[in-house]
Every structure is written in C-alpha cells, then in structure tokens.
Amino acid sequence: MRFLFCDLCGLRLFALNLNGRQGSAKFAKKDTSKSMRVDTNLIRSVVLLAIALAVQTASARVIRIDIAKHSDVLNGKIWGKSGAYEKILGRVYFAVDPANSHNHQIVDLEKVPRNSHSEVEFSADVYLLRPKSGGNGTLLLEVPNRGGKALLRAVQAAEESTDPATGEEFGDGFLLNQGFTIAWLGWQWDVRDDAGLMRLYAPVAHESDGTSIRGLVRADWIPAQRKQEWPLAHVILEQIGGKGYPVADPEAPENLLTVRDCPLCGRSVIPNTRWKFAHEEAAKINLSDRFIRLEGGFEPGKIYEVVYAAKDPVVVGLGLAAVRDLVSFLKYDSKAIARVSHAVGIGISQDGRFLRHYLWQDFNADESGRKALDGVIAWVAGAGRGSFNHRFAQPSRDAEPTASFFYPTDLFPFTDRPETDPVQATTAGLLDAARKSNTVPRIFLVNTSFEYWGRAAALIHTSVDGTQDVAPSEDVRIYFLPGEGHFPAHFPPVVYEMPDLHGQQKGNPNPSIWAWRALITDMDQWIRDVAAPPLSAYPRITDHTLVPVSEVSFPGIPGVKLPISPLTAYRIDFGPQWKSGIISFEPPKVGKEFTTLVPQVDRDGSDRSGIRLPELEVPLATYTGWNLRDPSTGMSEYVIPFVGSYIPLAKTAAERQQAHDSRLSIAERYSSHEDYIRLYREAAERLVKQGFLLPEDIPAVLRRGEAEWKYATQ
C-alpha cells in the first residue's frame, strides 16, 4: 500500500491495492484558510481509512472504493453516547463471478464483457454516515428511492437533502444518537441526472457477436392536465422519475401509441400521422428519442401507452447484487470502511418492493453463501416486487391506481409462506429461495391504509381468492398503519394544487415518524436476539376487519364517496421467455384478477384494525388512505397516488345536523380541551405498552395533539 499526504497543498490522497488489483481513494480538498499546521487528527483519520480499505478477503466482492469527500458531520458534533460522526461519499467498485451459483439469477450477466479474472465489473455511488468510534454495530442501509435519501426525513424530521450538511438536514439526530451506521448505495441505472442522486453504473448486454440486443419497451401515463408532449421515462409528481430507454428506431413498424379510458378498457390506436418522437426546447420542436408529442395534446384522465423499439439493455439485476455485496463487505471484512456486526435493509415504497424482490430471488446469500442482511424493513411496499432484474427493465416503473399498469410488479407469489394459485396451478412463497439458502432475515412488512387501496397489500396475508387469512412465518411481522397515506401529507392539512396530487379532500397529515422510531428500535433488538418485536397487527378476514369494497361500512359524509375499487393485481402473461427474464409480449396479456380486500372502518370511516394512532382513537376528523381524483383531472372515481384524506368533524351538533353528517361532532365527543388531551395521552401510553411508540416520544406526540386540536377547533 502506498500512502501520500500533502497538508500544505490541502490534498489528501492514497493509493492502494486490493487482492492484487490497483485501487485508489481520492479525498476532497482540505480547507487550509485558517491554519497551515498539520492536523494530526486528520492524519490519523486518513491513515485508518486507508488501512480499512487496503485489505479485504477474497470472498468480498468490493474491489475498490474511490472517496470523493470525507468530513466530520456538523464539525464534530457529539451525538448522544455515540460521539462524533463522519461522512464519506464516493464510488464503490464491484466484481461478480458469472460462474458462481449465487449470481445465476442475474439476467443477461453472461452477455457482458469480463475482466482478466473472468468477472463482470460495475460500480455504484455510496454514501456513509459512520460513528468515528464505537457506535452500536448495526448498519441501516436505505435503498435509495429513485436516487434520493428519505430516511433522515422519515425518522429524524430532517429537511430533505441529497447531501445533509446543516442541523436542519439532520433533524433531531435520533439514529445518530443511537449509534447506527447509516448508508445509501446506488442500485438503479435509470436515475435522472440531478446532482446528488445515487445511481448504479452497470454494463450493457450484447449478442454473442457483439451486436446490439434489440427489443420492445413500453411506457404508459395518465395526464392530470392537458399536455402537448410526455417523456418516455416514468414520471411521478411531475418531476420524480427516471431516464428510461431512448427510442432506437423512430420509424420501426412496432412503434405504437394507444389510448383507453380505464385499465381494462379496449385500446384505441392513435394514427402515427398524429404523433412523433419530439421535444420542444427553447421554443423549437426537435426530433427526440426520449419524448413523444401528440397533435392536439394528451387529454387529462386518459390512459396513454406507447410501445417502441429499443436496444442495448442494461444488466439491471446487478443493482440487487450491489446491495448484497456492499453489506457483505461491511459485515465480514475486518478491514472494511465501516465495520458492522449486524445489517438492516430499509426500503420505502419502490425500495420496499426492491427488498421483497431481493429476497424472492435469493440475493441475500453472497457469493460464499453467507447471509448479508440480518433484518429487512419493507415500508409501504404493498404486495409488490418490481422491474429490477429482467431485460429492458425500467426500475422506476411501479404500479399505481391510475398509472404504470401491468408491469412486473404485483406478481404471484405474495405471501412469505408457500401459497397455491389454482388458476396457474402453481405453489410458491416469497421466501422459498431464501429459506433454501438459509439466509432469511428478520422481516417487517409495514403498510398504511393507502397500500391496501393502492398497492394490493392484503395479498401479503390472504389467499389469492380472498377467502382465507395466511399467517406470516415466525421470522416475519406484518404491521398495518391505519388512517395514513403513502406518506404524511402537509400539516395543517391542505388540498394539494399539484395536478398529480389534486384530490377531492385535504391530504391526510397523520405522522408515521413515531412508528418508524419504535420499529427500527424493535428490529435492532430482534436481530441481536435481545427481545422479540410486538406481534403482527393487521386486518384479518376472520374478524371481519378485512373485507371486499362492497362490504365497507363507510358512514354518511356529505360529498364523500368510496373509490370505485382498490388497485387490482392480475395474472399477467409476459410471453414464453419470461422465466428467463425476457418480455416477449408488450403490452402483456392480462388474465384473471386476484381478489384484493381492504380494511373495514369504524363509525367515523377510519380503519378499525392495526396500530391505531391517537388521531384515530381520539379523532378530530376521518382519516383515510385514499383520496379521489379531482374531476378536473379525469377518472374522478379513482384514487390519486399516495395521498389519503382528512375529512374534518363538525365542531358542534348543530353544525353536524345542518350538514347531514352522520359522525358525532367534536363537542359531542369531548367535554373540554382537557378531556381531549387526557384521552389522547392515554391512547399514546397504550401504544408504548404495545411496543409501537417509544416513551421518550410521548411529549412530541402530545404537542402534535395540541396542534391538531387548535387547528380543528379554531
């Protein structure tokens, strides 16, 4: 190992060799404006880091880490008993052996070039927050959602940032105070090109003679307002999405644009004389391989779908291997850059689906057969997996109530235990492969009310015909957060003006932060075998808390209707090569639906079962996980993505009666403000006893209750 240090020029640089291969780690410039003295602490930190990177075992598939930035967090601030933290940003380089049995599931891995060791190399962005000394030994690896970072915002009430650097961007520091090592790793190749987003740099597959592999790619969308053009890449909330595949041949006869009025409605072909692949920029319309324009524009409330010729598929499944191999490196290599003894994978929404897919395809066994993740928290993933390991996969594609239809998302099997689909004559379970390799982690499957309406979540614990409950296995917990949206909406609640989120009701602001903090604590204790977590809490068929939509006992509330249906999962035929990860049918053939159930509600219209917040136990409103689309956006009987509803209670009996509202008013429920707060506190204390709320969070919970009372009664 060669190590170089130059304090006067403000550079820190070392070069190292891993397993006989040249590697390097490059550091950002040091600020020498205040002093030109040699910083001994800095030297010690760099030396230790160089040593940590210099040695690794032959089985660790990290071959090099280039570091672009290494600095103390908030100038060395002390976090609880954990001490100071440091931040490391860089790029990690991997190599995988196509001959290794633990890589055989990676689609098209055999179709990319290999290095002199007959391995396939690739890389990914990496971001670490690690305690400088000590810590609790547990890694929390958040799988980035479309390249971003959400964990600090979700758990610490931090301001959103791709590179947290201020006190506000670290929030209250809950995770750092507990001593967790926190990491993010790029796993997704099609992340948009915004600065700071985490991405995967994966090779492209080619035919054996080196020529391009060609195939069909599909994109669909439903505008919330009239648009002249649309990107081919998946778009969420007008901006969040990916890059997607460009058009390979604008004149290919396979290129086809259709429109329909509902998911299962017949498609109408739009003549190619009315549309073209083009993009307007600087008041000029140019041909484009990433946008499509329609004469007269795309209408709101219509489902548009384009199928087009593409080439050069990325080996997308390497993103799954990257997560596996980084975790394995940090756990098993004694000289790793951030040594940990336990590891928990955390995925929110898209990345909860990623972790379900990761387990289904047996990626938790590294190349030596060792378990990578000890725990998995799949948050608001519903019953889905995703486009994470097939040819021409677009990882950004999901499945929403009114968009992204019929991608490889809600596919059998759904339950962790083996289940039987009599229609397809198949028996399988999500964890079958992981059980065979003896690498099943401890698992939390956490869903809100939105996922039961918008992500088919009931299928993770029911039979496919919706007639029986299916209990999770002993290493799985299922938790239902009733009366919550996919993410907490703004408080005080508002009707979102953003077209994609413009619903008929105010957005549901119920917080999930308290559950996050308690469940992360519960998971950490579980993987250390300190204490078992709370028992599963979710709606069931047997006690009638899980029912068909037709049996939901929603109260009479003026101007409020139930959605026409929840998101429905279907048996989908992608063609004869699908078992090899190749889609032959675009669009696919859609078969019989799976039965999707939803939670039963109480007399106020809020979900009866699950981990009920004080907001539901001591209500000031009805809180749902669904919110119907505003009529101006079309399809007004369908659910908008992500946002639930806040439907306030009347203040008095007279106000309620005048509005013909069947729900009791606030004045009829509570004799005074003090009465409300007493009941609210008691509800919070029950959650503490159940293990779903930390005692130290009660003061903050009560402050939120006070704010909600003030808003509802002002």
C-alpha positions in Angstrom: 0.0 0.0 0.0 1.3 3.4 -0.9 0.1 6.4 1.2 0.7 10.0 0.3 -0.1 13.1 2.3 0.3 16.8 1.4 -1.1 19.2 4.0 0.4 22.3 2.5 -1.4 21.8 -0.8 -4.5 20.8 1.1 -4.8 17.4 -0.6 -5.2 14.0 1.0 -4.6 11.1 -1.4 -3.8 7.5 -1.0 -3.5 4.7 -3.5 -4.0 1.1 -2.5 -4.0 -2.4 -3.9 -6.9 -4.8 -3.2 -6.3 -8.5 -3.8 -3.5 -7.6 -6.2 -5.6 -5.1 -8.1 -4.9 -1.5 -8.3 -7.3 0.7 -6.4 -7.5 4.3 -5.2 -9.3 6.5 -2.8 -9.4 10.2 -3.6 -10.2 12.9 -1.0 -11.8 16.3 -1.3 -9.7 19.4 -0.8 -8.9 20.3 2.8 -9.7 23.9 3.9 -6.4 25.4 4.9 -7.6 29.0 5.2 -7.4 29.1 9.0 -4.2 27.2 9.6 -1.3 25.6 7.7 -0.4 23.3 10.6 -0.6 19.6 10.1 -3.8 18.3 11.6 -2.8 15.1 13.5 -6.4 14.0 14.0 -6.9 14.3 10.2 -3.8 12.3 9.5 -4.9 9.6 12.0 -8.4 9.5 10.3 -6.9 9.2 6.8 -4.4 6.5 7.8 -7.1 4.5 9.5 -9.3 4.9 6.4 -6.5 3.8 4.1 -5.9 0.7 6.2 -9.6 0.0 6.3 -9.7 0.0 2.5 -6.4 -1.7 1.9 -7.2 -5.3 2.9 -10.1 -7.5 2.1 -10.9 -11.2 1.8 -11.1 -12.9 -1.5 -14.8 -13.5 -1.0 -15.7 -9.8 -0.5 -16.8 -8.6 -3.9 -15.9 -4.9 -3.3 -12.7 -4.4 -5.2 -12.2 -0.7 -4.8 -13.7 2.4 -3.2 -12.9 5.8 -4.6 -13.7 8.5 -2.0 -14.7 12.0 -3.2 -15.5 13.5 0.1 -14.7 12.7 3.7 -15.6 15.1 6.5 -16.9 15.4 10.1 -20.6 15.7 10.5 -21.6 19.2 11.8 -18.0 20.0 12.7 -17.7 17.0 15.1 -20.9 17.4 17.0 -21.4 14.8 19.7 -24.5 12.6 19.2 -25.8 11.1 22.4 -23.4 8.3 23.7 -22.3 7.7 20.1 -19.9 10.6 19.9 -18.9 12.3 16.6 -19.8 11.1 13.2 -18.1 11.4 9.8 -19.5 11.5 6.3 -18.0 9.6 3.4 -19.1 10.0 -0.2 -17.6 8.1 -3.1 -18.0 5.3 -5.6 -17.7 1.6 -4.9 -16.4 -0.9 -7.5 -17.6 -4.4 -7.6 -16.8 -7.6 -9.4 -19.1 -10.7 -9.7 -18.3 -14.1 -11.0 -20.9 -15.3 -13.6 -20.0 -18.9 -12.8 -20.9 -18.5 -9.1 -24.2 -20.1 -8.4 -25.3 -17.1 -6.3 -25.1 -14.9 -9.5 -27.0 -17.2 -11.9 -30.3 -15.3 -11.3 -28.8 -12.1 -12.8 -30.5 -11.7 -16.2 -28.0 -11.2 -19.1 -24.9 -11.4 -16.9 -23.4 -13.8 -19.4 -23.7 -11.2 -22.2 -21.3 -8.6 -20.9 -17.5 -8.4 -21.1 -15.3 -9.8 -18.3 -12.1 -8.8 -16.8 -8.8 -10.8 -16.7 -10.3 -12.7 -13.7 -13.4 -13.7 -15.8 -15.5 -11.4 -13.6 -18.0 -8.7 -14.5 -17.2 -5.3 -13.1 -19.6 -2.5 -12.3 -19.8 0.4 -9.8 -22.3 2.4 -7.7 -22.4 5.6 -5.7 -22.0 5.2 -2.0 -22.8 7.5 0.9 -22.0 6.7 4.6 -22.6 8.2 8.0 -20.5 6.4 10.5 -19.6 6.9 14.1 -15.9 7.8 14.5 -15.6 5.5 17.4 -17.9 3.0 18.9 -21.5 3.0 17.7 -24.0 0.3 18.2 -22.6 -2.0 15.5 -25.8 -2.0 13.3 -25.9 -0.8 9.8 -29.0 0.8 8.4 -28.8 0.6 4.6 -31.5 2.7 3.0 -32.1 1.5 -0.6 -32.5 4.9 -2.3 -35.8 5.7 -3.8 -35.0 6.9 -7.3 -31.6 8.0 -6.1 -32.8 10.1 -3.2 -32.4 9.9 0.6 -35.6 9.7 2.7 -34.6 8.0 5.9 -33.4 11.1 7.9 -36.6 12.9 6.9 -38.8 10.0 7.9 -37.2 9.1 11.2 -35.5 12.4 12.3 -37.9 15.0 10.9 -35.0 16.4 8.9 -35.2 18.7 5.9 -34.8 16.9 2.7 -31.3 16.8 1.3 -29.2 14.6 -1.0 -26.1 15.6 1.0 -27.1 16.6 4.6 -24.8 19.3 5.9 -26.8 21.5 8.3 -28.5 20.9 11.6 -31.9 21.1 9.9 -30.9 18.5 7.4 -30.0 16.1 10.3 -33.2 16.9 12.3 -33.2 15.7 15.9 -30.5 13.1 15.2 -32.4 10.1 16.6 -30.5 7.5 14.6 -27.1 9.1 15.2 -27.9 9.3 18.9 -28.5 5.6 18.9 -25.1 4.9 17.2 -26.4 3.4 13.9 -24.1 3.4 10.9 -26.2 4.7 8.0 -25.5 4.0 4.3 -27.1 4.6 0.9 -26.0 2.8 -2.2 -26.9 3.5 -5.8 -28.7 0.4 -7.2 -30.8 1.9 -10.1 -29.4 2.6 -13.5 -32.1 4.9 -14.8 -32.0 7.6 -12.1 -32.4 11.0 -13.6 -29.3 13.2 -13.9 -29.9 15.5 -11.0 -26.9 16.3 -8.8 -26.6 14.3 -5.6 -28.7 11.4 -6.6 -27.4 7.9 -6.1 -27.0 5.7 -9.2 -25.7 2.3 -10.5 -23.2 2.2 -13.3 -23.9 -1.2 -14.9 -22.7 -2.7 -18.2 -24.9 -3.2 -21.3 -25.6 -6.7 -22.6 -24.8 -7.6 -26.2 -25.3 -10.5 -28.5 -22.5 -13.1 -28.7 -21.2 -11.4 -31.8 -21.0 -8.0 -30.1 -24.1 -6.5 -31.9 -26.8 -4.7 -30.0 -29.6 -6.6 -28.4 -33.0 -5.2 -29.5 -36.4 -5.4 -28.0 -39.6 -3.6 -27.2 -40.1 -1.1 -24.4 -43.4 0.2 -23.1 -44.4 3.4 -21.4 -47.8 4.5 -20.1 -49.1 7.6 -18.3 -52.3 9.4 -17.4 -52.1 13.2 -17.6 -53.7 15.3 -14.8 -53.9 18.2 -17.2 -53.6 18.6 -21.0 -50.0 18.2 -22.2 -48.6 18.6 -25.7 -45.8 16.1 -25.0 -44.7 13.5 -22.5 -41.3 11.9 -21.6 -40.9 8.2 -22.3 -39.3 7.8 -18.9 -41.6 7.1 -15.9 -42.6 10.3 -14.2 -44.1 10.7 -10.7 -45.4 14.0 -9.3 -44.3 15.8 -12.5 -40.6 15.5 -11.8 -39.6 12.4 -9.8 -38.8 9.6 -12.2 -36.0 8.1 -14.3 -34.3 8.4 -17.6 -35.6 5.2 -19.2 -34.6 3.8 -22.6 -34.4 6.0 -25.7 -36.1 5.1 -29.0 -33.7 3.1 -31.1 -35.6 3.4 -34.4 -38.3 6.2 -34.7 -39.6 4.5 -37.9 -39.8 1.0 -36.6 -43.2 -0.6 -37.5 -43.5 -1.9 -33.9 -43.8 1.6 -32.6 -47.4 2.1 -31.5 -49.4 4.7 -29.5 -52.8 3.8 -28.0 -55.3 5.4 -25.7 -58.0 4.0 -23.4 -60.5 5.1 -20.7 -59.8 2.6 -17.9 -57.2 0.0 -17.1 -59.1 -2.9 -18.7 -60.9 -0.8 -21.4 -60.1 -1.6 -25.0 -57.1 0.3 -26.6 -57.7 2.6 -29.5 -54.7 3.1 -31.8 -53.7 6.7 -32.5 -52.5 7.0 -36.1 -48.8 7.7 -36.4 -49.6 10.7 -38.5 -50.8 12.4 -35.3 -47.7 11.9 -33.2 -43.9 11.8 -33.3 -40.9 11.4 -31.1 -40.1 15.0 -30.5 -39.4 17.6 -27.8 -39.9 21.3 -27.5 -36.9 23.3 -26.2 -36.2 27.0 -26.5 -39.5 27.5 -28.4 -38.3 25.0 -31.1 -39.6 21.5 -31.7 -36.8 19.0 -32.4 -36.9 15.2 -33.0 -36.1 13.4 -29.8 -35.5 9.8 -28.7 -36.9 10.5 -25.2 -40.1 12.4 -25.7 -43.4 11.9 -27.6 -45.7 14.7 -28.9 -49.3 14.3 -29.9 -51.3 16.6 -32.2 -53.9 18.3 -30.0 -52.1 17.2 -26.8 -52.7 14.4 -24.3 -56.0 14.7 -22.5 -56.4 14.5 -18.7 -58.0 11.3 -17.4 -57.0 9.2 -20.4 -54.5 6.3 -20.3 -51.9 6.6 -23.0 -49.5 3.8 -23.8 -46.6 3.7 -26.3 -44.6 0.6 -27.3 -41.4 1.3 -29.1 -38.2 -0.3 -30.4 -35.2 0.0 -28.1 -31.7 -1.5 -27.9 -28.7 -2.1 -25.5 -30.4 -3.4 -22.3 -28.6 -2.7 -19.1 -27.9 -5.6 -16.8 -30.3 -4.2 -14.2 -30.0 -7.1 -11.7 -26.5 -6.0 -10.7 -28.3 -3.4 -8.5 -29.5 -6.3 -6.4 -26.0 -7.8 -6.3 -24.6 -4.4 -5.3 -26.7 -4.2 -2.1 -25.8 -7.8 -1.2 -22.1 -7.3 -1.8 -21.7 -4.0 0.0 -23.4 -5.3 3.1 -21.4 -8.5 3.0 -18.2 -6.4 2.7 -19.1 -4.2 5.7 -20.2 -7.2 7.8 -17.5 -9.8 7.1 -14.3 -7.9 6.2 -12.5 -7.0 9.4 -10.8 -4.1 7.5 -14.0 -2.7 5.9 -14.5 1.0 5.6 -17.4 0.9 8.2 -17.2 -2.3 10.2 -20.6 -3.5 11.4 -21.8 -6.7 13.1 -25.5 -6.5 12.0 -27.2 -5.0 9.0 -30.8 -4.0 8.3 -32.0 -3.1 4.8 -34.6 -0.4 4.7 -36.7 0.3 1.6 -39.5 2.8 1.3 -42.2 2.3 -1.4 -40.3 1.4 -4.6 -37.4 0.2 -2.5 -39.6 -1.8 -0.1 -40.6 -3.6 -3.3 -36.9 -3.9 -4.2 -36.2 -5.7 -0.9 -39.1 -8.1 -1.5 -37.7 -8.8 -4.9 -34.2 -9.2 -3.4 -35.4 -11.8 -1.0 -37.6 -13.6 -3.6 -34.6 -14.1 -6.0 -32.3 -15.2 -3.2 -29.9 -12.2 -3.3 -29.4 -12.3 0.5 -26.8 -15.1 0.0 -23.4 -13.6 -1.0 -21.0 -15.5 -3.3 -19.8 -17.5 -0.3 -23.4 -18.4 0.7 -23.3 -16.1 3.8 -26.3 -14.1 4.9 -25.9 -10.4 4.0 -28.9 -8.6 5.6 -29.9 -9.7 9.1 -33.1 -7.6 9.0 -35.4 -6.1 6.4 -37.9 -3.3 6.8 -40.1 -3.1 3.7 -42.1 0.1 4.2 -45.3 0.8 2.2 -44.3 -1.7 -0.5 -47.7 -3.4 -0.6 -47.7 -6.8 -2.3 -45.3 -5.7 -5.0 -41.9 -6.5 -6.4 -40.7 -4.7 -9.5 -38.8 -4.2 -12.7 -35.5 -5.0 -11.0 -34.0 -7.9 -12.9 -35.2 -8.6 -16.4 -34.1 -7.5 -19.9 -35.0 -3.9 -20.7 -36.3 -3.4 -17.1 -37.2 0.1 -16.1 -36.8 0.1 -12.3 -38.6 3.4 -11.9 -41.9 1.8 -13.1 -44.2 0.9 -10.3 -48.0 0.2 -10.2 -50.4 2.9 -9.2 -54.2 3.0 -9.2 -54.2 5.1 -12.4 -50.8 4.6 -14.0 -48.0 2.1 -14.6 -50.3 -0.7 -15.5 -49.3 -4.3 -16.0 -45.5 -4.1 -15.3 -43.9 -6.9 -13.4 -44.9 -5.6 -10.1 -47.8 -7.3 -8.4 -47.0 -10.9 -9.3 -47.6 -14.2 -7.6 -46.4 -15.2 -5.0 -47.3 -12.6 -2.5 -47.1 -14.3 0.9 -43.9 -15.2 2.7 -45.2 -18.8 3.2 -45.9 -21.0 0.2 -49.4 -20.4 -1.3 -51.2 -22.0 -4.1 -52.7 -20.3 -7.1 -55.2 -22.8 -8.6 -55.7 -20.8 -11.8 -52.0 -21.0 -12.7 -51.6 -24.4 -10.9 -48.6 -23.1 -9.0 -47.5 -23.2 -5.4 -44.8 -20.8 -4.2 -43.8 -18.4 -1.4 -41.8 -15.2 -1.5 -39.1 -16.6 0.8 -38.7 -20.1 -0.8 -35.3 -19.5 -2.3 -34.0 -17.6 0.8 -35.2 -20.5 3.0 -33.4 -23.0 0.8 -30.1 -21.0 1.1 -30.7 -20.5 4.8 -30.4 -16.7 4.5 -33.9 -15.5 5.6 -33.5 -12.3 7.6 -35.9 -11.0 10.2 -38.6 -9.0 8.3 -41.0 -6.2 9.0 -43.7 -5.6 6.3 -45.2 -2.2 7.1 -48.1 -0.8 5.1 -50.5 2.1 5.5 -54.1 2.3 4.5 -53.1 3.6 1.1 -51.3 0.3 0.3 -54.5 -1.6 0.8 -56.3 0.7 -1.6 -53.4 1.5 -3.9 -50.8 -1.3 -3.7 -52.9 -4.6 -3.2 -51.3 -5.0 0.3 -53.9 -7.5 1.6 -52.4 -10.2 -0.7 -49.4 -10.5 1.6 -51.6 -12.1 4.2 -54.6 -13.6 2.4 -55.2 -16.5 -0.1 -55.3 -15.4 -3.7 -59.1 -15.8 -3.8 -59.5 -13.6 -0.7 -61.3 -16.3 1.4 -58.7 -17.1 4.0 -56.1 -15.4 6.1 -52.5 -16.6 5.7 -50.4 -16.0 8.8 -46.8 -14.8 8.4 -44.0 -17.1 9.4 -42.1 -16.8 12.6 -39.4 -14.5 11.2 -41.9 -12.1 9.7 -44.0 -9.4 11.2 -46.8 -7.6 9.3 -47.8 -4.2 10.6 -50.7 -2.0 9.4 -50.7 1.7 10.0 -54.4 2.6 9.7 -55.7 6.0 8.7 -52.4 7.0 6.9 -51.4 7.8 3.4 -48.4 6.5 1.5 -46.5 9.4 3.1 -47.7 12.0 5.6 -49.3 15.0 3.9 -48.7 18.6 4.9 -49.9 19.7 8.3 -52.1 21.8 8.7 -53.9 19.8 6.0 -54.4 21.3 2.6 -55.9 20.3 -0.8 -52.9 19.9 -3.0 -52.8 22.1 -6.0 -50.2 20.0 -7.8 -52.2 18.3 -10.6 -50.9 14.8 -9.9 -52.0 15.1 -6.2 -55.1 17.2 -6.7 -57.8 15.3 -4.8 -61.3 15.9 -3.7 -60.3 16.2 0.0 -57.5 17.7 2.0 -54.4 15.5 2.3 -54.1 13.1 5.3 -51.3 14.5 7.5 -51.1 11.7 10.1 -47.5 11.2 11.0 -45.5 8.0 10.6 -42.4 9.1 12.4 -43.3 7.6 15.8 -43.8 4.2 14.2 -40.5 4.5 12.3 -38.6 5.1 15.5 -40.2 2.4 17.5 -40.0 -0.2 14.8 -36.3 0.5 14.0 -35.6 0.0 17.7 -37.7 -3.2 17.8 -35.8 -4.6 14.7 -32.4 -3.8 16.2 -33.3 -5.7 19.4 -34.7 -8.6 17.4 -31.7 -9.2 15.2 -29.5 -9.1 18.3 -31.8 -11.6 20.0 -32.3 -9.1 22.8 -36.1 -9.1 22.6 -38.8 -10.2 20.2 -40.8 -7.4 18.5 -44.6 -6.8 19.0 -46.8 -9.4 17.4 -48.1 -8.6 13.9 -51.0 -6.2 13.8 -53.1 -6.1 10.6 -56.7 -6.6 9.4 -58.0 -10.1 9.1 -60.8 -11.9 7.3 -61.7 -14.0 10.3 -62.6 -11.0 12.5 -64.2 -9.0 9.6 -61.6 -6.2 9.7 -60.6 -7.1 6.1 -63.5 -7.1 3.6 -64.4 -6.6 -0.1 -65.0 -3.0 -1.1 -68.7 -3.7 -1.3 -68.8 -4.5 2.4 -67.0 -1.4 3.7 -69.4 0.3 6.2 -68.4 3.9 5.3 -70.5 6.5 7.2 -72.7 9.1 5.5 -70.5 12.1 4.9 -71.7 14.8 2.6 -69.7 14.9 -0.7 -67.6 11.9 0.1 -67.7 8.6 -1.7 -65.6 5.5 -1.6 -63.3 4.7 -4.5 -64.7 2.6 -7.3 -62.2 -0.1 -6.4 -58.7 -0.7 -5.0 -55.7 -1.3 -7.2 -56.2 -4.8 -8.5 -53.4 -7.4 -9.2 -53.8 -9.7 -12.2 -52.3 -12.8 -13.6 -50.1 -11.5 -16.4 -48.5 -13.3 -19.3 -45.3 -11.7 -20.5 -44.6 -14.4 -23.0 -42.8 -17.7 -23.3 -39.3 -16.4 -22.4 -40.4 -14.6 -19.1 -38.9 -17.3 -16.9 -35.5 -16.3 -18.4 -36.2 -12.6 -17.7 -37.2 -11.7 -21.3 -40.6 -10.0 -22.1 -42.0 -11.1 -25.4 -45.4 -9.5 -25.2 -45.7 -5.7 -25.0 -48.3 -5.0 -23.8 -48.6 -8.3 -21.9 -51.7 -10.4 -21.9 -53.9 -9.8 -18.8 -55.7 -12.7 -17.2 -57.9 -13.2 -14.2 -57.6 -10.9 -11.3 -56.5 -11.8 -7.8 -59.0 -10.9 -5.1 -58.0 -7.7 -3.3 -59.6 -6.8 0.1 -59.5 -3.6 2.1 -59.7 -2.7 5.8 -63.1 -2.3 7.4 -63.8 1.0 9.0 -65.2 2.3 12.3 -68.3 4.6 12.7 -66.2 7.6 11.7 -64.9 6.0 8.5 -61.3 5.4 9.8 -59.7 1.9 9.7 -60.6 -0.3 12.7 -57.6 -2.5 12.9 -53.8 -2.2 13.1 -51.6 0.2 15.0 -54.1 2.9 15.7 -52.6 6.3 16.3 -54.1 8.7 19.0 -55.6 10.6 16.0 -57.8 7.6 15.3 -58.5 6.7 18.9 -59.4 10.3 19.8 -60.5 11.7 16.5 -61.0 15.2 15.2 -61.5 14.0 11.6 -62.0 10.9 9.5 -58.6 9.7 8.2 -58.4 7.5 5.1 -55.6 6.1 3.0 -57.4 7.1 -0.2 -58.4 10.4 -1.8 -60.4 10.5 -5.1 -59.1 12.4 -8.1 -60.5 15.9 -8.6 -62.9 15.9 -11.5 -60.7 18.4 -13.4 -58.1 15.7 -13.7 -60.4 13.0 -15.0 -61.2 9.5 -13.7 -62.8 11.1 -10.6 -63.9 7.7 -9.2 -60.4 6.5 -8.9 -57.7 7.1 -6.2 -55.0 9.6 -6.7 -51.4 8.4 -5.9 -50.1 8.4 -2.4 -52.3 10.9 -0.5 -55.1 10.0 1.9 -58.0 12.1 3.0 -58.5 14.4 6.0 -62.3 14.9 6.4 -62.9 17.1 9.5 -65.6 16.5 12.0 -68.2 19.2 12.6 -67.5 21.4 15.6 -71.0 21.2 17.1 -74.1 19.1 16.9 -76.0 21.9 15.2 -73.3 22.2 12.5 -73.3 18.4 12.1 -77.1 18.2 11.7 -77.2 21.1 9.3 -74.7 19.3 7.1 -76.4 15.9 7.4 -73.2 14.4 8.7 -73.6 11.1 10.5 -70.5 11.4 12.5 -70.6 12.9 16.1 -69.2 16.4 16.3 -66.2 17.4 18.4 -68.4 19.0 21.1 -70.4 15.8 21.4 -67.3 13.7 21.9 -65.2 15.8 24.3 -66.4 17.9 27.3 -63.3 20.1 27.1 -59.9 20.6 25.7 -58.5 18.9 28.8 -60.8 15.9 28.3 -59.4 15.5 24.8 -55.8 15.8 25.9 -56.3 13.2 28.7 -57.8 10.7 26.2 -55.1 11.5 23.7 -52.3 10.8 26.3 -54.0 7.5 27.3 -54.0 6.4 23.7 -50.3 7.2 23.3 -49.5 5.4 26.5 -51.3 2.3 25.2 -49.0 2.4 22.1 -46.0 2.5 24.4 -47.2 -0.7 26.2 -47.7 -2.4 22.9 -44.2 -1.5 21.7 -45.3 0.8 18.9 -44.2 4.1 20.5 -41.1 5.0 22.4 -41.7 6.5 25.8 -39.4 9.4 25.1 -41.6 10.4 22.1 -44.7 11.0 24.2 -44.0 14.7 24.7 -43.7 15.3 21.0 -46.8 13.2 20.3 -48.8 15.4 22.8 -47.5 18.6 21.2 -48.8 17.3 17.9 -52.2 16.5 19.5 -52.4 20.1 20.9 -51.7 21.5 17.4 -54.4 19.3 15.9 -56.9 20.4 18.5 -56.1 24.0 17.8 -56.5 23.5 14.1 -59.7 21.6 14.3 -61.5 23.9 16.8 -60.2 27.3 15.7 
